[in-house]
Structures are given as structure tokens and as C-alpha cells.
Amino acid sequence: MTAEAERDEGDSRHSLETLPATAVDELRAASRRILVSAWREAPDGTAFCVPNPTTYPWQWLWDSCFHAIVWSHLGDDRGLREIASALREQDDDGFVPHLRYATGTDPHADLWGRGGTSSITQPPMHGHALAVQQRAGIEVPGELLERATNGLRFLLDRRRRTEGDLIELVHPWESGCDDSPRWDGLLGEAWTPERWFRAKGSLLATIERSRTGAPLANPAVAVGSVGFNALVAWNALELASVTDDDRLRSRAMSLVDALTARWDPALVTWVDDGPTERGSGRVRTLDALLPLLVDARPEAFASLADPDAFGAECGPRGVHLAEPAHERTRYWRGPAWPQLTYLLWVASTRGGVGSVPSTLVRSMVTGALRSGFAEYWVADSGAPLGAVPQSWTTLSCVMAES
């Protein structure tokens, strides 16, 4: 049965216990087909997967790092080429743009204020992605390790910090969680999709940059996102496990200490620092649980499987069910996101939290198959949302076979 047919059936049969014996093999084969179909050899000599050929026809930083993880799992060395491509346009000060066009055209140069790439970054997943390559026995070139290290050092050393010593975002897009309720407090008025769309555009104009154009701060944002900071700290630790870079490890551990101070036991989540800390920075969202990668909290892990919190049949909800901001089909305000499920699954496998890892695997496989490998989906049903297929949903193959 094809993934599309499984999605159309829409029943509740998918779990590791009830899938037919061929399901994992099918998941693997479908993942390879999606990645191969998305692979592009660019005119500039780089190569990478587009997240979706129609909706996302360029290269995105954290998407490519997730692709590299899957390529490695499939025994294909294209992952290294993908990471090298993602880091190709790195500035001299270490800044890595989150988007590369690699087509010889600049469709959004006016938006970004530069040609060929964006002028903001995204979670630096290259630390984990390169560690995965190394653990798989793939030799990582020293130049690539150096580029990844410089990218993390830019964030750790150059970015402005909050009073609580968290790295500040210069734009909510940098978090990867574009319309998360965590950013609602930046609006100064009630959130609507239209108001937020306009705000996202205007926030690009207030970024303070280095002489090379690298984004250093933005007084109109200034949020110390716990999710983003957790990914910076964890990726730095992952990379340091490969390079044995004590300075990088020390800087990462200092950031972990700052994150630990943001834990709120009453809310069972971490609270953002900065202008939203007494308002929207307290909304219980899935991305706000990413500090579990560096700060294991059993009660937070338990909420991932709790049906009255984040737990759902097709993957943890993007927003806690009891939050007023929860909307089951709204972009970043309720649906399940496969890359976040993967990250929290990694955290749970290292955190020793009973059945949570297997619960996340079952829900991820269910959601991927029902949705046809969609970009994201309705957490309760697996109904597809966004682009279909989306290449990062092949992470389901890694989880199912691990």
C-alpha cells in the first residue's frame, strides 16, 4: 500500500505494533524516493534537496541539516554535500544565512537587502548533523567542521544577549517557528494572521548589522527564545563532541545554565527572556520544550504524551491543548511538526523517560503516513497541511528504524 493510500484510508491502524511487517521498509523506500526527487545540482556547483519542489524551491539551512541526517541513515554520503552547500555563503564573521537561492537569480533581494541569500539565520542544526555523520563512520572534512564551529561562535559570541544571558533573536523567522504564539506580544495589539504578516515584513527593517551585513540585534524583537537558545547550546555540544573544542563546549554550557534559570515548574515549561517574558513568552508551545535536549525534566517529557497537554495520535501538538491560542489547523498554532517531534524524540531517548520515545515514534510514523509526508499536519487526525511531500518528514524513517 502506498503512503498516499494509507493517508486516504485515514483510520487509526498505524502504530509500531499494528503496522504490517513491510511498513518500515516502505517508509524507508518512500523517504529515499522523496529525497532523490528533491535533489538538485545547482549552477554554482553546490547540491542539496529542496524542501518541496513547488512551495520551497531553494535551500533552507535547518531543512538541509535534517536532510543530511536522513541521507546518513540511508547510507548515502550526499548529506555532507548538503551541509557544505548550506554553509557555502557564510560571512567572514561566521554568520550563516538561512536561505540560499543558488539559481543565479535574486527573487527577494529587496526584502533581504542582499542578493543570493537571506540576511537572517535559522537554528544551527549543522552541529548535530555533522555529529550524526561522524557517528555513522562518515569522515567529515576539517574545513566543514571549522565552518560549522564559526557559525556557532557567531551566535554565541557576537549576538546581543538578554539580561538573563540568552541570545536574542533578530526576527521570529530565525526560530523556525514563524507564527508561534510566543511572538504575539511583539505586536502590541491582538494577533491576527494579517497583522502578523505585516509585522514580519517590517521587523526586517529594524535589524542592526555588522559591517558585513551580519544580523547582530533588533531592538524591536530582543526576545531570548528558549527554543532557539536550546538548539544553539545543543548543537554546540554536539559539534564539540566531534571536535573536542573545549571553548565551544564551555560557551554552550554557560548557555545551558542560563536556560535552566528560565524553567517554570508551575507552567511545566521554559519561559522566554526579554520583552515577552511576562506575556506571550509564557505560552506553552512545543518549541519551548526544546531545552529538554540539554536539561531533562521528567514532567515536561510526560506532557508530550499527555492527551490533555501536547499528546495526540499523530504527533505532539504545536501548542498545549489548554492554551487559548491553540488552533488545531492554524500554521504554528496547534498542528504537529515532524522536525520538532524528531528533536524531542532525540531528547527523550537520552533522557531515560520510559515509554515517551516509543510514543513519539508511533505518532510520527502515523502522521507521516497519513499525511503523505506533509510539511505539517493536524495532530489528532494526520490530515495534511502545508506542502506535500516535505523532505524533512523523511525523519520518520530515522525514528522508525532506530
N, C-alpha and C positions, 0 to 999 in steps of 0.2 A: 504494500500500500504506500502510495506517495505521501510526502509531508502535506501536500495540498489536500489530498483526500482525507487524511487524518484531521486536518483543520476543519474541513467541511462537515465531518461527522459531528464534531462538537460535543461528544459525550464525555464521560468522566473516567474513561478507562486508563488513561495514561499515568502510570507510576512505574517505578523500577520493578515492583513486584508483579505487575499485571501486563506490562508490555510484552509482545511476543519476543522470542529469543533473537529474532533478526533485527529488532528495533535499534539497538545500539549500533550495529553495523550500518543500518540505513541512515542513522543520524550522522555517522562518520562520513559516509559517501555523499550525503546531501551537503555537509559542511565543505567538503573538498570541491564539489561542483560549484557552490556559491563563491568560494574564494577564487577558484580558477576563472570563473566567468567575470569576476570583478577585477582581475589583474590587468594592469595597464603598464606598457612600456612607454615612458614619456619621451618627448623630443629632446629633453635635456639630459637623457641618459639614465635617469632615475626610473624606478619601478615600484609599484605599490598597488594595493586594492582600493578602488573607490568604494565608499560605504554602500552606495546604491547608484547604479549607472544613470538613472534619471534624476532623482532628487538630490543626490550628493555626488556629482561627477568629478570631484577633485580629491585632494589628500588632506585628511584631518589628523592631527597629532595623536590624540589618545586612541582614536579608532585604529590607526596603523599599529600602535603598540599592542592592542588587543589582537589584531590580525596576526602579528608576529608570534604571539603566544600560541595561537591555533596552528599556524604553519609548523612551529616546532613540534607540537603534539602530533601532527600528521607526518612527521619525519621529513619535512621539506625545508631546505635552507633558505627559502625566499624571505623568511622572517627577518634575517639580517639585512637584506637589501631594502626591505620596507622601512626598518628603523633608520638605516643610513639615509634614505630618501627623506624621511620626516625631519631629520636633523640637518639636512643639507643647507638650509637658508639661515642657519644660526648666526647671530650677530657676533662681533668680536667680543662683546661683553658677556656672552653666554645666552642671551635671550633667544628662545625658540618660538617662532610664530606658530599659531595653532592651525593655520590653513595655508596650503601651497596649491597654486593653480597648475603649475608645471605644464602649461599648454601653450605658452608663448603669448597668451592674452592676459589682460588685466581687467576682468569684468567689473571689479568692485574697488578699483584704485581710489576713486573719490571717497568711498566710505571709509577705507582704511588709512588713507593719506600716504600710501606707498604702493608700489607695483609688485606684482608677482606673488605676494603673500599678504596675510593679515598683519595687524600691528598689535595684537594681544596674544596671550598664550593660552594653554589648556593644562589640565592636570598632567604632570610629567611622568607618565606611565612607562617611560623608557627605562627607568631604573629596574622595575620589576621585570619588564620584557627581556632585558639583557640578562638578568639573573636566571630567568627561565631558559634562555638559550644555553647559557653556561652549564646549568644543571643537566641539560639534555645532552651534553657532550659536544656541543657546537662551539668551535673556537671563535671567540669574539675579538675582532681586531682592536689593538690598543687605541687607535685613533677614535674608534667609535666609543669606547669606554671614556676617553678623555672628553669627547663632545658631550656625552650624557652627564658626566660629572660637572662640566662647566655650566650646563643648563640648570642643574640643581643648585649649584653655587650662586647663580644669578638670583634665584628666588630666595635663597637662604641669606645671602649677604647684601644684595642690592635693593631689594624691595623694602618699602616702608613697613614698619611694624605698628601694631596697635599698642595701647598701654599694657595689655596683657601679654605682649610679645608674640602675637600671632602675625603671620604675613598677611598684608592687606591685598584683597582683590582690587584690580583697577576697573573691572567690569564683570557683571554677573556671568557673562558668557565664559569667562575663564574657569568657572567652577564646573562647566559642562552641564549644569542643571539650570537651563536657561530661564524657565518661568517658575522656579521653585517658590513657594510661599515665603521662604526665608528672606526674599528680597522685597517683599511688599512694603516694608517700612521705608524704603528708599523713595517711594512715590510721593509721599506727603498727602495722599488722597486715596480714596477707595480703589482697590485694584480692579481693573477690567483688562481684557486682552488688548483692547485698542490703546488704552493709556500706557500699558507696559510696553507695547510695540514702539510707540513714540519715544518713550523714556530710554529704551535700549539704544536707539539711534543717537539721542542727544548725549548720552553718557560717554560716547567715544570722544566727544569734543573737549572734555574736561580732564583728560589723562595728561599727567606730567611725565615727560620723557627725557631720556638721556640724549647726549649729542648724536648718538647713532639712531635714535628713534625708539629705543627700548622703553617699554612702559614701566615706570617706577612707582607711581602713586596716582590716586584720583580722589581729591577731596570730596567729590560728590558721591563716592561709594564708600571707601575706607572700612569695609567690612572684613573682619578677621573670620573668614568662613572655617568652621571646624572641619568640614568635609574636605575642603581643598587643602588645608594645612595637614590633615592626616595623610593625604595622598603624597604630599611633598615629603613629609617625615618618613613614611614607609618606603617610598621609592628610593630615598637617600640611603636608608638602612639596607635595602635590597642590593643596591649598587655597591655599597661598602662591603657587603658580604663577598662580592666578587673581586673588588679592587683592593680590599684591606686598607681603605683610606680612613685613617683614624680621625682626621679633621672633619671629614664629611659625616662620619658616624657621630662625633661629638656634637656637631651642629644639629643633626637630626634628633638626638636625644634631648637637647635643650628645647626643641620644639615639642617633643612628646611631653615634657614637663609642663609646658605652657598649655597644652591640650588637656592634660589631666586636671588642671585647675578649672576648666570650663565644664566639668561634669556636674549635672544637676540630678541628684538621686530622686527628688520628688517627681520630676518630669521623665526620668529614665532616658535621658539624652544629654548631649553636649550642647552648650549654648554659645552662639557666635559672639565675638567681641566686636566692639565698635558701636556705631550709631543705632544698630537694630537690637542690641543685646537685651533691652527691656521690652521689646515688642516682637516683631516678626522673627527675630533671631532665636526665639524660643519655640517656634512651631516645630512639632515633632515630624520630621521628614526622614526619609530613608538615607539620604546623603549625609545627614547629621549623625548617623551611626557609623560612618566610616572610621572614626577613631578606634573602633574595635580592632582595626588592623594593628594598632600599637598599644592599646590599653583595654585588655579583656575585661568585660563586665558581664557576669552571668545573666543578670536581669535584662540587659539590653539584648543579648543573644536570644533570650526566651521570647522577647517581643516580636522577633522576626517570624516566629511560628504561631504566635497567638492570633486567632481569628478576630479577636476584638481589638487588635492593635495593627500590626503590619501583615500578619499571616493571611495568605489566600491560596487558593488551589493552584494558580498559575504563576506564582512568584510573589514575593513581598510587595505590598503596596508602596507607592512612592511617598504617600502621606498617611500618617496614622488615621485609622478609621474614625476616631472620635474627634479629630480636628475639624473645626468649621470650614476650613479651607479645602477639605477633601472633596474632590470631584472624580468619580471613577473613570471617566474617559478624557478628562482635560489634560493637555500637554503639561507634564511635570507636576501635576497636582493630584495624582492618585493612581495612574496606571503603573504596571510593573516594567522595570527597565533591566534588560539582561546583563548589561555591564556592571550595574550595581549589585545584582544578585551574585554574579561571579565574585566580585570583590569581597562581599560579606561571607560568601561560601569559603573563600580562602582564609578569611579571618577566623571563621568557625572551625575549620579543620586544624588550625593552630591553637585554638583556644580551649579545646577539650570540653565541649558543651553538649555531650550526649547525642541526641537524635537530630539536632539542628542541621548539621551538614547534609544528612541524607534527605531531610525535609526540603532543603533548598535545592538539592539535585532533582528530586522528583518534580517540584514545582517548575523549575527551569525547563526541564525536558518537556513537561506538559505544555507550558506556554509556548516554547519554540515550535513544537509540532503543530499545535492547534492554530497558531497564528501564521504558519507558513514562513517562519523565521523573520517575523516582522521586527521593525525598529523598536517598538514597544507595544504593549497590549493591555487589554482590560484584565486586571489581576484576578478577578473572580471567574472569568469565562475563557480567557485566551483570545478573545476577538481581536483581530489585528488592528493596529493603529500606526500611523506614520508610513514610512517606506517599507515595501515588501518585495524581495527579501532585503534584510540589512545584514551586512557581513559580520558585525560584531556578535550577532546572535549565534554564530558558529561556536562561541564559547561553551554552548550547551554540550558540544561533543567532548570538550576537555573535561567538563564536570562529570559527564555520564561515564567516562572511561577511567576516571581517577580513583 
